[in-house]
Amino acid sequence: DVAHALQIAQTDYVGQISVLTPLANALRRQASGTMIVFSSIAGVRVRRGNYVYGSAKAGLDGFASGLSDALHGSGVRLLLARPGFVVGNMTAELMASGTKPAPMSVDAEQVADAVARAYHRGRWEVWIPGPLRFVGFAMQFVPRAIWRSGLSTCRSSEIASASTSPRCQGSVHLPQGDWQSGCILKGCAGISP
């Protein structure tokens, strides 16, 4: 649906730029301040299961990273927050429709606490929860053929059933994205539902 895709891009990318750009200019003029930008693990490597949202977050992530570099030395800091699946009001409808939270899910209070800690420590980036940093790093190295073949769309229930299958022992699980999880099944013919 084109209208829905454009709404997501407007909210998660264009709208953010329209706020962050004048804010950065105002803070640069006063030579102090901190901006906090909420990106997502979904923007680190876009999945076919939510490519519109993921690509908007990837754009925002790139914009925020570049803006942070442009602000370096100005007295203005940009803190880039990259949460995974957040259980809360924004995901309530997804969960009501049967979507299960991804592994390492957090709630809004945990996100707020992690961002506040990162802010007070003077950090430039925070992954929420912290182990998502390693997931984001590992996702870069998954070959595209594997990523495209279903890695990016298997759900937690599929991981659980596949990892208990005798033919899929030694599976590696890579939680990712805002509402699903991924898996690599070593030596498996495919993903078991």
DADA-V295283 format. One record per residue. N is the residue number from 1. SS is DSSP state (2 for helix, 1 for strand, 0 for the rest). Layout:
BEGIN
n=N ss=SS
n=N ss=SS
END
This chain:
BEGIN
n=1 ss=0
n=2 ss=2
n=3 ss=2
n=4 ss=2
n=5 ss=2
n=6 ss=2
n=7 ss=2
n=8 ss=2
n=9 ss=2
n=10 ss=2
n=11 ss=2
n=12 ss=2
n=13 ss=2
n=14 ss=2
n=15 ss=2
n=16 ss=2
n=17 ss=2
n=18 ss=2
n=19 ss=2
n=20 ss=2
n=21 ss=2
n=22 ss=2
n=23 ss=2
n=24 ss=2
n=25 ss=2
n=26 ss=2
n=27 ss=2
n=28 ss=2
n=29 ss=2
n=30 ss=2
n=31 ss=0
n=32 ss=0
n=33 ss=1
n=34 ss=1
n=35 ss=1
n=36 ss=1
n=37 ss=1
n=38 ss=1
n=39 ss=0
n=40 ss=0
n=41 ss=2
n=42 ss=2
n=43 ss=2
n=44 ss=0
n=45 ss=0
n=46 ss=0
n=47 ss=0
n=48 ss=2
n=49 ss=2
n=50 ss=2
n=51 ss=2
n=52 ss=2
n=53 ss=2
n=54 ss=2
n=55 ss=2
n=56 ss=2
n=57 ss=2
n=58 ss=2
n=59 ss=2
n=60 ss=2
n=61 ss=2
n=62 ss=2
n=63 ss=2
n=64 ss=2
n=65 ss=2
n=66 ss=2
n=67 ss=2
n=68 ss=2
n=69 ss=2
n=70 ss=2
n=71 ss=2
n=72 ss=0
n=73 ss=0
n=74 ss=0
n=75 ss=0
n=76 ss=1
n=77 ss=1
n=78 ss=1
n=79 ss=1
n=80 ss=1
n=81 ss=1
n=82 ss=1
n=83 ss=1
n=84 ss=0
n=85 ss=0
n=86 ss=1
n=87 ss=1
n=88 ss=0
n=89 ss=2
n=90 ss=2
n=91 ss=2
n=92 ss=2
n=93 ss=2
n=94 ss=2
n=95 ss=2
n=96 ss=2
n=97 ss=0
n=98 ss=0
n=99 ss=0
n=100 ss=0
n=101 ss=0
n=102 ss=0
n=103 ss=0
n=104 ss=0
n=105 ss=0
n=106 ss=1
n=107 ss=1
n=108 ss=2
n=109 ss=2
n=110 ss=2
n=111 ss=2
n=112 ss=2
n=113 ss=2
n=114 ss=2
n=115 ss=2
n=116 ss=2
n=117 ss=2
n=118 ss=2
n=119 ss=2
n=120 ss=2
n=121 ss=0
n=122 ss=0
n=123 ss=0
n=124 ss=0
n=125 ss=1
n=126 ss=1
n=127 ss=1
n=128 ss=1
n=129 ss=0
n=130 ss=0
n=131 ss=0
n=132 ss=2
n=133 ss=2
n=134 ss=2
n=135 ss=2
n=136 ss=2
n=137 ss=2
n=138 ss=2
n=139 ss=2
n=140 ss=0
n=141 ss=0
n=142 ss=0
n=143 ss=0
n=144 ss=2
n=145 ss=2
n=146 ss=2
n=147 ss=2
n=148 ss=2
n=149 ss=0
n=150 ss=0
n=151 ss=2
n=152 ss=2
n=153 ss=2
n=154 ss=0
n=155 ss=0
n=156 ss=2
n=157 ss=2
n=158 ss=2
n=159 ss=2
n=160 ss=2
n=161 ss=2
n=162 ss=2
n=163 ss=2
n=164 ss=0
n=165 ss=0
n=166 ss=2
n=167 ss=2
n=168 ss=2
n=169 ss=0
n=170 ss=0
n=171 ss=0
n=172 ss=1
n=173 ss=1
n=174 ss=1
n=175 ss=1
n=176 ss=0
n=177 ss=0
n=178 ss=0
n=179 ss=0
n=180 ss=0
n=181 ss=1
n=182 ss=1
n=183 ss=1
n=184 ss=1
n=185 ss=0
n=186 ss=0
n=187 ss=0
n=188 ss=0
n=189 ss=0
n=190 ss=0
n=191 ss=0
n=192 ss=0
n=193 ss=0
END
